[in-house]
Amino acid sequence: MDALARHQCLIYEGSPAKHLPGIAALIHAKLRGHYRCLYLNSPPMLAGIRSYLYAVDIDVAREESTGALVLTSDQSHLVNGRFNPQKMLAKLVTAVDDALKDGYKGLWASGDMTWEFGSENNLDMLLEYERGLEEVFHQQPALCGICQYHRETIPVESIQTALHTHQALYINETLCRINPYYGPESMTDPRGLDLSDQLDALMRKFSAKPD
């Protein structure tokens, strides 16, 4: 799996539950490929993903007991309520190493960024974290995953950061596309579009049926 496909960004609108069937199908495929799967989200979303995992014939209790599947709402990476990028990145590196030591092919991880950061006030550290995460993906070829951004619960500036720090955009469990806004050169748009215009165009483009 190449680096482009390994680090993906999901930017979405509306209910987060509508993406659970696709995420469940992807987890199913990764478990069959002998990856450990880590899913970090709020307790209600964990209940939802469990239901969809059972619906695709995953024995959730068994997979959790063996350590193949980790569904968690843990926020121990927060220090006095503040997000610590280096602590979170170190935990992720350790999780990849542990997966390999336990005989897995690698670690697939996905988390909701609003839940992961604990508070909108912590999102000022998002750029530092995503840049560090890109480095981790380059250093850890056994790591793959999806960062989830809910446009309606995250400031527009944070969505901009997401666009500039992910090479690929998640469309569904079988498709990702190259992100046209990846990289610092896209920070200034010569066409004069503001970010809201860019996001609206992006959401329209990638909510359409694939060619």
N, C-alpha and C positions, 0 to 999 in steps of 0.2 A: 504493500500500500504506500503510495507516494505521500510526500509532506502536504501537498495540496489537499488531498482527500482526508488527511488525518486531523487537521485542525479546522473545523467548520464553525460557522456562526449562523444561528437561527434568529432572525428578527421577525417578530410576528405581531399581529393585532388581534383583538378579541380574546375569547376565552383560551387560556393555556391548555385546557383539556382537549381541544380539538387536535393537538399534536401528539397526544398520548398514544393513539393507535400506531402511528408511524414510529415513534420512539420505542414502543414495545416490540414492534417487528424487527427493528434494528438490534435491540438487545438480544432478541431470540437468535438472530443471525450471528452475533458476536459470541454468544454463549456456545453455539454450535461450532464456531471457529476456535474455541478454547481460549477465549479472552475472559479475564475477570471484568465484570461490569459494575461500575460505580455510578449511582444516580443520586444527586444531591438536590433536595427541594423541600418545600414546606410539607408538614404532615398531611394536609388534605391532598396534595399532589402525589404523595407517596401512596396514599390509599387508592388514588385513581390509577396509577401505573401498575399497582399490584393486580387490580381487576383486569386490566388489559393484558398483562403478562399471563394471567391464568387463561384468558380468552385465546391466546395463541399457544396453549398447551405447555406452558412452562410450570413446572412444579416449584412455585416460588419458595415455599418453606424448605424444600430440599436444597435448592440452589443457594439459599441464604445460609443454611447450616453447613454447607461444604465450603463456603467462602467465595463461591463463583459469582454470586450476586450480592452487592452491597447497596441497600436502599437506606438512605440516611438523611436526617434533618440536622445533623450535628453542626454546631457553629463554634466549636472550640478554637477555631482559628481566629476568632475575634478576641481582641485583648481589651478588656473593659469596654466592650461594645464597639471598639474600633477595628476596622479591617487592617490586617497586617499582611501586605503582599508577600514578603519574604517567607513568613511562616506558612502561608497557604501554598506557595510554590515548593517549599521544602517538604511539606506533607504529601504533595502530589508526586514528587520525585521518589520519596520513600514508598508510596503506594505502588508505583511502577516497579521498583526494585523488589518489593515483597511479592508482587504478582509473578515476576520471573522466577524468584526463588521457590515459589510454591508450584512451579511447573506450568504456569500459564504462558501462552504465546505473548501476552501483553496485557495492557489495561485500556479499556474503553471507559471514558468518563463523560458525564454530562451534568450540568447544573444550571439552575436558574440564577442569573446574576443578581437579581434583586435580593433573593434569599441568601445567596453566598456572601454578599457584601453587608448584609444585616440592616443597613439603613441607607437612604439616599444620600445622607451626609458623608458617607464613606466613599462615594463614587468619584471623589476628587483623586483617588489613588488608582482609578481604573486603568489609565494609560500606562502607569508604571507596572501594574500587574499584567496587563495583556502583552506588553513588550517582553516582560520576563517569561510569560507563558510561551511566547513564540520561541524564545531561546530554549526552553525546556523541551518543546516539541522537536527542535533540531537536534538536541543532545540525546533525546530518548526516543529512538525509532520504534520502540514497542508501545508508545503512547498514541492513542487516538481519541477523538471525542468532539463534542458539540457544546459551545457556549450559547445559552438561551437568553435572548433579550426581548422583554415584553415592552413594546414601544409605548404603551399607554401607562406604564408604571415607572419608566426610566426617563430622566431628562434628555432632551434632544441632543445635548452635547455628548452625553454618554453613548448614545446611538452612533454619533459621528465617530467617536473613538473606536467603537466596535467595527465600523466599516473600514477604518484605516488600519486595523490590526489583524484582520482575518483574510487570508487569500481566497477562501472558498465560502460560499453561502449554501447552507442546507436547504434543500427544496422538499425532499421527502426521503424515506428510508432507502431509496435506490438511486437518488440523484442529488448531486451537488453541482454548482456552477462557479466559474471564476468570478471573483468579486471585482467589478470595474473601479471601485473606490479604494482598493488596497494600496497602502504605501503613503509616505509623506508628501509625494508629489501631487496627490489628489486633494490635499488640504485646501488649495485655492482652485476654484473652478473657473476656468477662463470664460465659460459661457455665461457667467454672472448669475447662476442659479443659487438661491439660498438653500440651506440644508433641508428645510421642509419640502421644497420642491424636489430635491434629489431623493429624499426618502419616499415621497409619494410616488415618484416615477419608478423607484426600485420596487416598492410593494406591488404596484400594478404589474410590472414586468414579471416578477417571480411568483405572483399569485396566479398568473395565467397558466394554461396547460402547456407542458413542454412541447417543443417542436418535434 
